[in-house]
Amino acid sequence: MTIDQLDGRLLELLAREPRIGVQEVARRLGVARGTAQARLEKLRAGGVIRGFGPEVDPAAIGFPVTAFATLEIKQGLGGEVREHLRGVPEVLELHTITGQGDMLCRLVARSNADLQRVIDRVVGFEGIVRAATAIVMENPVPLRMVPLVREAAGLTGPPGEERPPAADR
């Protein structure tokens, strides 16, 4: 799905203020409430907006250690490994990959010592042959979407300065 500048501005506003109401979105973007609502629905239906849940910081709830584990799995057991990893609460993400390894997962733990427990739980499944783990030291560029949205929408200049095309007002 492609997005235009109005979509980009809408997504940027929602990223900054996720609890903002549709009426306020319309006012800030300079469009009719119906236009804002229609764009929001289009973005939801198109899978661009996947949710409005809270963004939780694992460190703030007692899991300050983050690591990435590259897993090698036995061929033909991918489905079983996925199910096993879904059952480990400290596995935040799982990706199948090319190159070294078959899967990459982001893990969290309560401490470096606790990370060993998490890794043991992850690899304690016969479908996982080997794991290589890297502990995160710092996260200078946390997961972000606004720069990507701005690029996709063709927005230039400082955030919030663009006006929608006259046809969308």
Order of alpha helices (4+ residues) and beta strands (2+ residues): alpha-alpha-alpha-beta-alpha-beta-beta-alpha-beta-alpha
